[in-house]
Amino acid sequence: MNQPSSVTLDVRELLKSGGEPFSEIMRTVESLGPGQSLRLLATLKPAPLFAILANRGFSHTEREIGGGDWEVTFTHAGPGAAASNLKPSR
């Protein structure tokens, strides 16, 4: 059976109730299979995640979807991407 190309994680209700979704987001990232991306729905733009996941080889696209909610898709850039992000530029 084929895996879906995108896994959706909606943390809006958790955020509205005062919860912290970071550990759930990271568990979901760790569970992604090859070629899968994470579609994250949140009540705020999760800017701190951009650098954290970039260091793990993920790029992202973001868009506000209304009412202050955001949709961010994190896509793994492929093997060696995280290592190349850490190399000094010349």
C-alpha positions as CSV (number, residue, x, y, z in Angstrom):
1,M,0.0,0.0,0.0
2,N,1.3,3.5,-0.9
3,Q,1.8,6.1,1.7
4,P,0.2,9.5,1.2
5,S,2.6,12.1,-0.1
6,S,1.6,14.5,2.6
7,V,0.7,14.1,6.3
8,T,-1.6,16.7,7.7
9,L,-1.2,17.8,11.4
10,D,-3.7,20.3,12.7
11,V,-2.6,21.9,15.9
12,R,-5.1,24.8,15.9
13,E,-7.3,23.4,18.7
14,L,-4.3,22.5,20.8
15,L,-2.9,26.0,20.5
16,K,-6.3,27.6,21.2
17,S,-6.5,25.6,24.5
18,G,-3.1,26.8,25.5
19,G,-1.2,23.7,24.7
20,E,2.3,23.4,23.3
21,P,2.4,21.4,20.0
22,F,6.2,21.2,19.5
23,S,6.7,17.6,20.6
24,E,3.7,16.4,18.5
25,I,5.1,18.2,15.5
26,M,8.5,16.7,15.9
27,R,7.0,13.2,16.4
28,T,5.2,13.7,13.2
29,V,8.3,14.8,11.4
30,E,10.2,11.8,12.7
31,S,7.4,9.5,11.4
32,L,7.5,10.8,7.8
33,G,8.5,8.3,5.2
34,P,10.6,8.9,2.1
35,G,9.0,11.4,-0.1
36,Q,6.4,12.5,2.4
37,S,5.9,16.1,3.5
38,L,4.2,17.6,6.5
39,R,1.2,19.9,6.1
40,L,0.9,21.9,9.3
41,L,-2.2,23.9,10.2
42,A,-1.7,26.4,13.1
43,T,-3.2,29.5,14.6
44,L,0.1,31.4,14.1
45,K,3.0,31.5,11.7
46,P,5.4,29.0,13.2
47,A,8.5,30.9,12.3
48,P,10.8,29.2,14.9
49,L,10.1,25.8,13.2
50,F,11.5,27.1,9.9
51,A,15.2,27.1,11.1
52,I,14.8,23.9,13.2
53,L,13.4,21.9,10.3
54,A,15.8,23.5,7.8
55,N,18.6,22.1,9.9
56,R,17.0,18.7,9.3
57,G,16.9,19.1,5.6
58,F,13.3,20.5,5.1
59,S,12.3,23.5,3.0
60,H,8.9,25.1,3.6
61,T,6.1,27.0,1.9
62,E,3.7,29.1,4.0
63,R,0.3,30.8,3.4
64,E,-2.2,32.5,5.6
65,I,-5.5,30.7,5.2
66,G,-7.8,33.1,6.9
67,G,-8.8,34.1,10.4
68,G,-5.2,34.3,11.4
69,D,-4.6,30.6,10.7
70,W,-1.6,29.4,8.7
71,E,-0.9,26.4,6.5
72,V,2.8,25.5,6.2
73,T,4.1,22.6,4.2
74,F,7.5,21.2,5.1
75,T,9.2,19.1,2.4
76,H,12.4,17.1,2.8
77,A,14.9,18.4,0.4
78,G,16.6,15.0,0.0
79,P,19.7,13.2,1.2
80,G,22.5,15.5,2.4
81,A,20.3,18.6,2.5
82,A,20.8,19.1,6.2
83,A,24.5,18.7,5.9
84,S,24.7,21.2,3.0
85,N,22.7,23.7,5.1
86,L,25.4,23.6,7.7
87,K,28.4,24.2,5.4
88,P,29.8,27.7,5.4
89,S,29.2,29.7,2.3
90,R,32.1,31.0,0.3
